[in-house]
Amino acid sequence: PECTDGSPRTRSCPAPTRSSSLTHPHRQRSPRRRDAAVARARPSTPMVRRWTVLVLVEVLAGSCTGTAVSIAGVPVGLVAGAGAKVLRDVLIHPIDTVKNRRQLSSVRLPTGEGDGDGRLIYSNLYDGIGPSLITGIPAGALYLYIADVLQAEQHVNSGLAGAAASFVFWTVRTPGEVLKTRMQLASRAATRALQPAPGLGETLRAMREEEGLGALFSGYALTLSRSLPFDFLRFLLFDQLHHNALVETLLGGSPLLDTCCGFGASGLAALITQPLDVAKTLEQSFKEGDGQRWQQLLRRTTPGNVVRLWWAGATERVVLASLSGGIYFGAYEFLKGALEAVAD
């Protein structure tokens, strides 16, 4: 008799090794395992539809009863949100790439110390920008506009308005986020192997053939579990800073008020919710069955390494969130004011 690896059987056979999808990108899985992965990846359609419709109905009701300014029939808030999102992605995408690669490096080895390829973290920093913009523009157009309408017209608490806007944003945005993350990480692996980085079409085709298109929503539940608390905290903190006496004294009437409040609120909210971001990145980075998802990281966590593992990439994320919030809130208010002046 022989072992599974073909070697002669002695007293015991070596334990079979599990290969990673990043080292064997063309490894195929059985249809049964693929179907199970697709089922887990796809969000609950009735739940998503119900909550999305509920939020949009509330926003539509607020828009109809409010006095929103429009250009060619399109509310200026939607146009301003889309413009702010494009500006934010173009400026911040390289930091997001570094953050995701650092999080992956922290869990690649059992020691949690990375894989020794630190220089490759900074290569091809704009990989994944395509899907990020494709889904980010419509999602960004809705995000701050929804929060605005819910607060101004429906008198919803700022934190709840931010969480509702975040739900719609990530329902639209998640497929692009998954593709972006896969491309950012695959590019680094390809550079290490001296191969060309996979493009959007190749990445999407590989996902469809090996996992099914349901994998575009992998990590959706974890994304919401990170983003809803993040945006709840961010909008609450933004509101508190905006009405703080000291901040109003220093920046009252300044065009930098929204930028500075968005910067501070986003950075603090990101630091608090960083472990949820690590779990989300791992869920979206690997195929089902690779054994390197957040559950594996949780089993390896001890009091001595909890910060190193669960706050991996925290510096990049706090910087990313702070700059993103400053640019996003500041650019949105600036563009909305400019468009309203043009419409008048």
Secondary structure, DSSP 8 states (H G I E B T S, - for coil): -B-TTS-B--S---------TTTSTT----HHHHHHHHHHHS--HHHHHHHHHHHHHHHHHHHHHS---EETTEEHHHHHHHHHHHHHHHHHHHHHHHHHHHHHHHHHSTTSS--S-GGGGGSSTTTTHHHHHHHHHHHHHHHHHHHHHHHHTS---HHHHHHHHHHHHHHHHHHHHHHHHHHHHHHHHHHHTT-----HHHHHHHHHHHT-GGGGGTTHHHHHHHHHHHHHHHHHHHHHHHT-HHHHHHHTT-TTHHHHHHHHHHHHHHHHTHHHHHHHHHHHHS-TTSS-SHHHHHHH--TTTHHHHHTTTHHHHHHHHHHHHHHHHHHHHHHHHHHHHHH-
